[in-house]
Amino acid sequence: MDNELNLCKELYDKKSLMKAVAAFAGIAIIKQKEYKDYWQCIFLDSKAGIDRTKHEFENYLISLVNQKER
């Protein structure tokens, strides 16, 4: 679906994912599901449009993960 974002667990840890979801709480409603190999984020509503918010969310999450690895 267009409102879903699947994120590989090998690249994204749960702590960073939860931090990103919390940071976007004022912008979007994001539900998460956990599967064996990936996290699924479902964007239910957004002030900036679902596609743009998914893109910005993923960029923010990448930044969080990169900061953690330093």
Residue pairs with C-beta under 8 A, 6 or more apart in sequence:
1 42
2 50
2 51
3 42
3 43
3 44
3 50
3 54
4 40
4 41
4 42
4 43
5 40
5 41
5 43
5 54
5 57
5 58
6 38
6 39
6 40
6 41
7 17
7 38
7 39
7 40
7 41
7 58
7 61
8 37
8 38
9 37
9 38
9 39
10 37
11 65
12 39
12 61
12 65
13 65
13 68
14 34
14 39
16 61
16 64
16 65
16 68
17 32
17 39
17 41
17 61
18 32
19 64
20 57
20 60
20 61
20 64
21 30
21 32
21 41
23 60
24 30
24 53
24 57
24 60
27 46
27 47
27 48
27 53
28 43
28 44
28 45
28 46
28 47
28 48
28 53
28 57
29 43
29 44
29 45
29 46
30 41
30 42
30 43
30 44
30 57
31 41
31 42
31 44
32 39
32 40
32 41
32 42
33 39
33 40
33 42
34 40
41 54
41 57
43 50
43 53
43 54
43 57
46 52
46 53
47 53
48 56
